[in-house]
């Protein structure tokens, strides 16, 4: 998210930006804390009043809640709950310039990627935004130290920048750019086996 914000708005990145988090379970609630530390403002939505209450207890009462954030007046939409929140109709109501969140399968259909691109919305593909979790699990399986895992997780920002640069240079959607990078890396990578 930080890499996308820097590409879209420059060096200030997330500072001063409004982020709408859809779903404040374990991941969404932690994201709210991180964003506040970055200087962003946060608005949240969750059908569970207890989840909203936990976020307020952790982050303070300055975190407002709304029925839904996909069409809220925010700079970044962070889907962190159920997938398929980005539909043909919902993206037309989207006011955010960036979509980056932890939910899996955010696009209801594959063509939404191109639709977001044409609307000028920067979408960080969910499997890129979620890569940190897999890196963590892979590091545990391979016996990597916490600092090794943390270094690899920080590389997700570099990958995001690479995707966005390719997207801009070739005028293709972020989903297309990410898929091309994945295919290229898979062709070049040696086969690895887990223990």
N, C-alpha and C positions, 0 to 999 in steps of 0.2 A: 504494500500500500504506500509506503514511504517513497519507494522508487517511482511508482506511477505518479504520485503527487508532485514529486520533483520534476519529472518530465513534463507534466501538464502546466504547473504553476511556477517552476523555477526553484531557487535555493531555499525559499521559505518552507517548501514541502507541505507538511501537515499543519504547521503552526497557523492558527487563526481559521482553519477550515472546519466546516460543520460536517460531521459524519453521522449518518443514520444507521444504526445497527438493528437489523431484523433478527431477533432471537438472542436472548441474553442468558443462555445456559452457561456451562463452564467456559467455553471458548469465547462466546460473545461478551460475557462479563469481564473476562481477562482482557479482551481487546479494548473495552471501554477504559479500563485502567491505563493501559499502554497509551491510548490516544490522548487522554487527559495529561499524561506526563509529557507528551510531545507538543502540547499547547493547542490541541484541537478541542472543539466543543463537541459534545455527544448528545444525540437524542436516540431513544431506544423504543423498541416495540416488542412485546411478547404477550401471548395470550394468558400466560401464567402470572398472576399478580405477585406470587411469592418470588418469582425470578426478578421482577421489577424492584421489589422491596430489597432483595439481596444486593442488587446493583446500587441502589440508593444508599444502603448501609456501608457499602465498600467505597463508593465514589463520591458520595455526598448528594445532597438534595438538588444540586445544580444540574443534574442529569434528568431532563424532562422525558416523559413517556408520551407516546401517541399511539393511536390504534394501528397504524402501519407507517413505514418510513419510505416505501418505494416511490411514493409521489410527494414526499415531504420536501421542503425547501432546504436541501442539504447539498454539499459539494460532492460527497462520496456516499454511495449506497453500499453497505456491507451486509449482504445476506449471510447469516450465520445459523440458520435454522433449516427448514425443509428446502429441498431442491425445487427446481422448475418454477421459481418465482419470476423469472424473466420470460414473459410470454409476448406474443405479438401485440396484445393490447396493453400490457403493463409497461413495456418499454416506451410507448408513446406518451405515457404519463410521467415517466422518469425525468426528474429535474437535475439529478446529479451528473457531473461530468466524468466521474470515475465509478466503476463497479468493481469492488474487490472485497471478497468475504470468504468465510470458511465453509459455507454450505457446499455440499457435493451436487453435481449435476444441476447447476444454476439455470441453464438454458432449457426451456421447455422443448424446443426443437432446435436442430443444428443451425437453421437459417437465422436465428436470433443474433448470432455472432455478427453476421454481415449487416443486419439491421442496426445494431448498436454502432457499428463502424460508420454507416451512412448518417446516423444521427449525431456523430461527433462525440460519442461516449467511449471512453477508454475502458475496456473490460479486461481485467487480469483474469485469464482462464482459471477456473476453480482448481484444477490439478496443479497449477503453478502456485497459487496462493496457499494451497494445502500441503505443499511439498515438505514443509518443516516437520509435520507429524510423521511422515514416512522416513525422513532422514533420521529422526529421533529413534524410531523403532529399528531401522537398519543399523544404526550406531550401537544400539544395545545388543543386537544379535551378533555383531562383529567385535564387541568388547571395546569400542572406542571410548575415549575419555569424554567428559562433559565439554571440555574446551574444543576437542576435535569436532564433536557434533555441532556445537554452537557456531564454529567457523563455517561448517558446511551449510548450516541453516542461513547464515548471513549471505551466502552465495545465491540464495533465491532472489535477493534484490538485484544482483548482477544479471541473473537470467531474465528477470522482468525488464530491466533496462535493454538487454539485447533484443527481447521480443518487441518492445516499443520502438526501438531504433529501426529494426527491420520493417515493422509495420509502417512507419513514416517514410522510410526510404523507398519502399516498394509499393506503397499505397494499397496495402492489403489489410485485412482484419487481424486483430490480435490472435484470434483463434487459429487462423491460417498460418501466421508467423510462428506461433508456438508449435503447431504441428510439424512444420518444416524443420524447426530446430530439434524437436524430439527425434524425427526420422534421421536427421543428420548425425546426431549423437549416438543413436542406436547402431548405425552403420559403422561408426568409428570405434565404439566401445568394445573392449575384449569381453568375452562371456565370463560372467562372475557367478560363482556358486555360493550359496549360503551354507554355513556349517550344518 
